[in-house]
Amino acid sequence: MKAEPATSYLGAQLVKAGVITQEQLEQALQCQAVKDGGKCLLGQVLVQWGYCTEEDIARAVARQAGVPYVSLDSYEIDPGAMSLVSPEVARRYRALPIGFDNGRLVVAMERPNDIIAIDDLRIMTGQEIQPVVCPDSELNAAIERFSRASAEIEQTEEEEPVEEVVAEPEEAKDKPAVHLATLIFNQAVRAGASDIHIEPLEKALRVRFRIDGVLHDVMRPQRRLHAALVSRLKVMANMDIAERRVPQDGRITLRIEGKTIDVRVASLPTAHGEKLIMRLLDRSGKLITLEELGFPPGELTKYREMMSLPHGFILVTGPTGSGKSTTLYATLAVLNSVEKHIITVEDPVEYRLDGVSQVQINPRAGLTFAAGLRSILRSDPDIIMVGEIRDQETARIAVESALTGHLVLSTLHTNDAAGAITRLGDMGIEPFLTASSLVCVVAQRLARLLCPYCKEPYELRGKELAAVPDFPRGPDEGSVRVFRPRGCFRCSNTGYRGRIGIYELLLVSERIQRLTLERASGREIKQVAVEEGMVTLRRDGLQKVKAGLTSLEEVMRVVV
């Protein structure tokens, strides 16, 4: 609670503002004189007796000191500002930097007239200080969150020599870049981000999180922190901090709030400095089941039949970040049994599966996808999973493995299921090998789920409905009831929470085998597949819109 002069200028301010009466002030002063030997603050007495609120006290203190009043509950705190001081300093002075305003550092303070604290903060941060006042409970909670965030994250000891992290000197622990890196990781994990982008602009530094597949601008630290922040993260990732001209890759393993987080770090030289892109993988996360992925019920039954075959080639296609690996892991979880010997070759190994032999490729040591596959075939596998088909050699070995009694699963980057067949041809795989080995192709996208708490219904009719002629509806339906995002505090005002898969399952029938041998185009293959009952990506997406799971705009965003 705020301290006030012995003359009780604070009390006079509250009476003048009409917050309390003179009688209430006198009663509170009498109580203050005897409570805790006179050490109790007047503001505490007034709040405890219900004569006023903490906000009333804070506003009076702000008027008394001639500084602004803010509410931290509605103020967007800048992590870059917080990182300029340590938690110990924030607790010592009861002061927390929360942002920047006209070149000055905005600091929420319990005692805005504390000249010593302001001078010390000015020297520590190198910034001119603009004190502001907020309710005590909000300041206490913010400092506690800041302290907890700085204490909760720790870098785990790596298992392999290539992943060892260079130790930093003890005196480096209080550097602003260290605090900022800690805050970024904590905030990203709590927000459920899959990627972190740290981007230097001409006159600013931008930090963005990819949440549910969409990038969000989350903070704008000071531009001068860029070099120190990048160096800090590169040291953690065992990257060369002296090399800024070529891209680099690294890895960090962290413990945040009891979770083990693998961070894949990539640096990219740009016109304004090095950009860092970090992919976050929760090693302790629960694997999603096939039923939870979002397959249409009938299509899931067909897919289960294909994955139960003793041999064959199954491809999962889609752009980067569309959930292909998640689908493969869900498939392996079903296939995993004592009777089956399953080996995977991946880059990276994203989730650990008990009972499955998982191989991490290491190109520097000569362990590529192709080399790993050749070794796997000498290990008597029943099922093989290849993280990604990247070149002709890997594709050829995978196809030939499927023809020699193995069930092979892998991923490929194509826009739709039919495109995977033509893509294998472009990679130099003979059509007769593809036609003989490939049993099915799954194409997929990830669409954001509407927030169940704030989604709002509306009628899709007229021109809007006419613009989507293939929307699933009855012949007599002149309008369709669908949902759109609105935004609330539960979904951070985005209108969406979580994601669901949109799927297209192409079964390689005799007709499609003939088209493959004839080197038919992807469009011709897709047309035949639709005639044979394939549900396209667009159709599945629109069905999920009609079911109220996602919005029409979201499906149009992710599906061509």
Buried (B, 14 or more C-beta within 10 A) or exposed (E): BBEBEEEBEBBBBBBEEEBBEEEBBEBBBEBBEEBEEEEBBBBBBBBEEEBBEBBBBBBBBBBBBEBBBBEBEEBEBBBBBBBBBBBEBBBEBBBBBBBBEEEEBBBBBBBBBBEEBBEBBBEBBEBEBBBBBBBBBBBBEBBEBBBEBBEBBEBBEBEEEEBEBEEEEEEEEBBBBBBBBBBBBBBBBEBBBBBBBBBBBEEEBBBBBBBBBBEBEBBBBBBEBBBBBBBBBBBBBBBEBEEBEEEBEBBBBBBBEEEBBBBBBBBEBEEBBBBBBBBBBBBEEEEBEBEEBBBBEEBBEBBEEBBEEEBBBBBBBBEEBBBBBBBBBBBBBEBBEEEBBBBBBBBBBBBEBEEBEBBBBBEEEEBBBBBBBEEBBEEEBBBBBBBBBBEBBBBBBBBBBBBEEBBBBBBBBBBBBBBBBBBBBEBEBEBEBBBBBBBBBBBBBBBBBBBEEBBEEEEBEEEBBEEBEEBEBEEEEEEBEBBBBBBBEEBBEBBBBBBBBBBBBBBBBEEBBEBBBEEBBBEBBBBBBBEEEBBBBBBBBBBBBBEBBBBBEBBBBBBE
